[in-house]
Structure formats: C-alpha cells, structure tokens
C-alpha cells in the first residue's frame, strides 16, 4: 500500500497561507542606551547652551565665546561638567519616552488590508503616541534634569552661591536633604511640557521624514536615510521646543521659590519678549547632532539585535 499523500492532501497543504513574519519586540531600554551614547558626544554643546541661557552679565554672549571661556577657565573637563547627571537623565527620561513610544506603536499598529498590506501610522497617531510617551518621560527624568541644569550652570554663578555637587547622586541626596523631596520635581510642569513637545516633534517627525525618504525619495534604509531624517527632525524639535527649554532652564536653575509666572514677568521686563528664543542657535547646534546620534545609535541597536536573533533585516518603522 502506497504511503504517498493523496492529491487532495497535497492541494490542502499547498493552500495553507504562509505565516506572517513575527513582529520584532525590541528591549525597552534601547532608547535610553542610544541617548546616553549620544549624550557623551554632545554634552559640551548642551553645557554651552545652558551657560548662554543662564549667563552672568559680563559673560560671553556667543557660542564660540562661551566655549572658549569655559575651556580657558576650566579646561577640557569643564566642558563635561554635569555629565553624570546628563547620563542619569537619559537613562530615565529617554528610556521611558522611547520605550513607551515604541510599545504604543506596536500595540496600536494599523491592520493591513488587501489594498494596503503595509499600512503606516498616520501623523496624528504618531503625534498622540509620542506626546504621551514624552509626558511620562519628562516626569520620570525630572530629578536628573534638575541636577543636570544645576551642575552645568553652577560655574556661571558667583562663587558664594555655587552648589558644587560632586556628582549626580551627591546632588540628588543633597537636594532632598537641604531642600526637601519636592525639590527634585521643581519645574516638572515646564519639563514635562517640554518633554511632550520634544518627543512629539523629534520622534514623530523622524518617523514621518524617514517614511518620506523611503517611500517618496526612493532611498534605502541605511545611514544616509537615518541621518537625513534625524537632521530634519532636529530642526523641527529645536524650533518648537526652544521657548519651553529656556523657561525650564530658568526655573530649574533658580535658587528661590519664585513661581513660573514671576520668572516670566521679570525676564520679559528686563530682557524683552525675545528672551524665550535665547540660545536657539546653540540649541540647534546641540540638538541637531544629539538627534542624529541618538537615532543612528537607536537604529544600530535594532540592527544588531535583529542580527543577533537571526531575524531577516527589514525596513524599520
């Protein structure tokens, strides 16, 4: 008796639909790791931005002048003041915002249809998901952000009012002991708002620009595409976030208990309405490379993970 499969069985086997490729679930911490690597590269630019926003009256008023002033008075290590706080900030703030954003994109991915087998998220969905992720990230990263601003701006203050934190953990302990637990959430309203705008304008716009590069410009999913999309995203993020970033820096670096409205009123009276755009150029000079480095490192994290898991390389979304 023959063991060969019947023609009907053969037809049924061949008629079985091919399984869909498995969705790749990347580790939650990839965003924080990529952003921490980027912070090491761009920290001097971030420090210069903060010094410009909180400078003394007789301090240099240009980006190059501020960089030269810091280097002349503090050496190369002065350009990395507060690096421990910056890394702590990225490990909290960016881990949460990237992790939540990527998770939401997977959970609410649009369903494929016969007419559109590979649907993309709409701009509105990307903005809403990234806004929620950014808001949560801003709250999670606020303590480290306060420390980061204080440690970077400390040298620009008169010696008698400097805090002289040794490192991020020393600053965190001293803040809670000397100013109370609520001090680590000083400026959380401005910071969470800024984080919401930053994530929405940076991550959502990156995904949109990347889709344009791949779909409309015929570019491949490679470094050039990642560079182009992240550079454009950095420009959008700087323009939308600069005013909130300046306000956040002023609030966090203030030593007294002045409210946000009091600080805004005083700054507008003394410096004019354009003070909220102070440091836009150094902000872009810092945020452009920071966005590029973060997204390139993030894409490489994903690529290495797929290679390690033996997953076929595919366009990222």
JOCOR-V40857 format. One record per backbone hydrogen bond with DSSP energy under -0.5 kcal/mol. NH is the residue of the N-H (numbers start at 0). CO is the residue of the C=O. Records with the same first field share a line. If there is no record, write none. Layout:
# JOCOR-V40857
NH->CO + CO
This chain:
# JOCOR-V40857
9->5
10->6
11->7
12->8
13->9
14->10
15->11 + 12
24->22
25->23
29->26
30->27
32->28
33->29
34->30
35->31
36->32
37->33
38->34
39->35
40->36
41->37
42->38
44->41
45->41
46->42
47->43
48->44
49->45
50->46
51->47
52->48
53->49
54->51
58->55
65->61
66->62
67->63
68->64
69->65
70->66
71->67
72->68
73->69
74->70
77->74
78->74 + 75
79->76
80->77
82->79
85->81
86->82
87->83
88->84
89->85
90->86
91->87 + 88
92->88
93->88 + 89
94->89
95->91
96->92
97->93
98->94
99->95
100->96
101->97
102->98
103->99
104->100
105->101
106->102
107->103
108->105
112->115
118->115
125->121
126->122
127->123
128->124
129->125
130->126
131->127
132->128
133->129
134->130
135->131
136->132
137->133
138->134
139->135
140->136
141->137 + 138
144->140
145->141
146->142
147->143
148->144
149->145
150->146
151->147
152->148
153->149
155->152
156->153
160->157
161->158
170->166
171->167
172->168
173->169
174->170
175->171
176->172
177->173
178->174
179->174 + 175
182->179
183->180
184->181
185->182
187->184
190->186
191->187
192->188
193->189
194->190
195->191
196->192
197->193
198->194
199->195
200->196
201->197
202->198
203->198
204->199
205->201
206->202
207->203
208->204
209->205
210->206
211->207
212->208
213->209
214->210
215->210 + 211
216->211
218->212
221->219
225->221
226->222
227->223
228->224
229->225
230->226
231->227
232->228
233->229
234->230
235->231
236->232
237->233
238->234
239->235
240->236
241->237
244->240
245->241
246->242
247->243
248->244
249->245
250->246
251->247
252->248
253->249
262->258
263->259
264->260
265->261
266->262
267->263
268->264
269->265
270->266
271->267
274->271
275->272
276->273
277->274
279->276
282->278
283->279
284->280
285->281
286->282
287->283
288->284
289->285
290->286
291->287
292->288
293->289
294->290
295->291
296->292
297->293
298->294
299->295
300->296
301->297
302->298
303->299
304->300
305->301
306->302
307->303
308->304
309->305 + 306
310->305
